[in-house]
Amino acid sequence: MSRIDTVQWGGDRLRVGPWRGDPRVAYLAVAAGPRPVEPALDECLRELSTSGYRSVLTAALNPPEQQVFRDRGFTVHEHLHLLRHRMRAPMARPAGTSRARRRDRDAVLEVDHAAFEPFWRFDAAGLDDARRATPSSRFRVVRTPHVDGYAVTGRAGTVSYLQRLAVRPGSQRRGLGTLLVLDALAWAQRRGATSMLVNTQETNLPALALYERLGFVREADGLDVLELSLSNPGPTT
């Protein structure tokens, strides 16, 4: 499995594949609906182990979603802040962003690699997965004139998600991040969303300050990325 795919395990749909292209580390997320039932998750972990993966990382999970994973020995790899924007006031779409084109992909990934530490960097499959994670999405860039920032926004019903935001380090503090976030909020609101969620690392203080300045509020409980060694996966006793 060289990319992230949606796989049916019993009655559950899970997204599985290599983490950032690493054939030793698997990525695991619930594609839709509630947390997976135990048999489906156990079967998935066994197949990942026999496929040669040495460990597995989950998508960012809230506390109620975590228990079925923790029962199988998953532990916290990293804690993330979760923030929500209620979008009560009308959001005006700002000028200055443009639709990302196919030929922008290499430049977008270059920006992403410059903006994030290695563990969190997107490869091409990670970028595609972020764009496919919700029923509808928006992929925008800012050009000065080269691509210096981008955002991926998704929407599922009345909830929208700022899936990814990155600005080239040398172009930060010039309002590009603000422009991309405001564009994302306006797009989501026009399509019926009443709130937007975004998560960020605890150590990413500039991003946290940006989101809070633009009206996002931290949720009481954050999210956790969980990790499991696949040397002996299975339920704990």
N, C-alpha and C positions, 0 to 999 in steps of 0.2 A: 504494500500500500504506500504509494509515493506522494499522495496528496490527501487532504481531508475530505472524506466522503460521508454521506448519510447512509447508515446501515440499519436494517431492521433486525432487532433481537427480540423474538417473541412479539409482544404487543408494543414494544418501545422502539423509538427511533433515536439512535445515538450518532453523533458526529465523531468520527475517529480518524486518526492519521498521524503522521510524524509531527512532532513539535518543532516548528520553524525549520523543517527539512531535516532534522536530526533523526537518523534511522534507529537510534538507541532509545529515544524518548518518545512516548506516545502522547497524543492529546486526546482528551475524552470530554465530550459535552453532550447534554441532552438536546436533541434537535427541536423538540416541541413538547408541550404538555408538562405534566408533573415529573417529579424525580423518577428514575427508573426503578422497576421492581427488582427484588434481589436476584431471582434466577437469570434475568437478562443481563444484569451487571456482572454476575459471576461468570457467565458464558463469555461475555465480552473480554473480561480480564484474562481468562484462560487462553482465548485465541490470540490476544495481544502478546502473551508470554510465549506461546509456541511460535509466533511470527518473528521472534527475535528481539523484541523490545525489552529493555532492562528496567525501565521505570515508566510511570504514567503520570501526567499532570492533568488536572481538571480545568475546565473553564472556571471563571470567578463565580463562587457560589455564596448565596446568603445562608444564614444559620439553619433555617428549616430544611434547605436542600442538602445539607452536608451529612446528616446522620447516617444515611445508607452507605455513604463512602467511608465515614469514620468507623462504622461497624466492620469494615473490611481492612482496617489498618491504615487508611489514609491519614496523613498528618498535614499540618499547615506548612506550606512552602513560603507563602507571602500573603500579608494582609493588605487590603486595599481600602481606601476611602470610597464610599458610595455617596454621590450627591444627586439631588433632584431639583429640577426647575419646574415650578407649577404653571408657568406661562399664562398667568391670569390677564395680563395686559396685552393688547394687540402688538404683534411683533412686525416691525417694518423690515423688509428685505433690503440689506445694504448693497451698494454697488461695489464692484472690485473683485469678485470671484468669477470663475468661469468653469465650465464643465470639463472634467478631466477627460482627455482623449487617450486612445490606445497608445499613441506614441509617447505619452507622458509617463508610462508605467516605470521605466527605468529611472527617470528623474524623481518620481514619487518615492521609490524604494531607496534612492540615494538620500533624500531628505529624511526618511524614516530612520535609516541607519545612523545618520548624523545626530538625530534628536534623541535616540533611545540607547540605553546600555544593551549589550549583546543579548541578554536573556529575553528582552522584550521586543527585539527587532522583528519586523515582518520580513518574511520572504514572499515570493510571488504567490504561493499557495495561501499564506496567511492573509494577504491583502484580498485575494479572491474570496476567502472564507468570510472575512468581515463584511464584504459587500453582499454575500448570499445569506447572511445570518437572519435577516428579517424579510418579510414579504415584499417590502418596498425599500429602496435605499437611494441615497444621493451621494455623489462622488465629485467633490469640487476642489479646485486648486486656486492659489494666488500666484501671479506671475509678476516679476519685477525686472526684466521681462522673463527671466527664467523661472522655473517652478521653485518657489521658496517655502511653500507650505501647502498642506492639503488636509481635508477632513472627509471622513466617511460617516454618514448619518443614516440610521435605519428607523423604520416605523413598523409597529405591529399593533393594530387597533388604535387605541387612544394613547398608547405609550410609545415614546420615541427614544432613541439611543444615540448618543454621540459615540460611535464605535471606535473612532480613531481621530486624533488631532496631532499634527506634527508640524513644526516650523523649524527651518534650518537654523542652527544656533547662531550663525553670524547675522541672521535677519530677525532675531527675536527683539522684543521691546520696541517694535515699530508698528504695533497694532494689527499685525497679520493674524495672530491667534484670535483676537477679539472679532475681527472681520469674519473669520470662518465660523466661529461659534454663533454669532448673530445670524449669519446666513442659515446655519443649521436650524436654529430655533424658528426662524420665519418660515422655512420650508415645512417643518413638521407641523406647525400650527395651521398653515394653510391646508394641510391634508388631514386635519381633524384630531391631531394629537393634543392632549391637554397637559402632558408633562413630558419631561425629558430626563433621562438618567445618564450619568457618566461616572466612570470610576477612574481613580488615579492612585499611583503608589503613594505610600505614606511619606516617602522621602522627596517626592516631586512637589516641593513647596511653591515654585512659580506657577505650575498648572493649577494647584489648589487655590492660590490667590486669584488667578484669572477667573476660575469658575465662580468663586464666591463673589467677586466684584460684579459679575454679570447676572447675579440673582440665584445661583445654585445654592442649595442648603444641604449640609451634611446630614445623612440619615443616621439614626441612632446606632444601628448595626451596619458595619461595613461588609465587605466580601472577603472571602479567602480562596486562594488558589491552593488546592490540595495535591499531595504527592504520595505515590506508593511505589516501593520497590517491587518488581515483579519476580523476584527470586522464589517467592512462595505466596502468591496471591490467594485470597479466599477469606471467608468470614472469620472474625476473631471469636474466641470463646470466653 
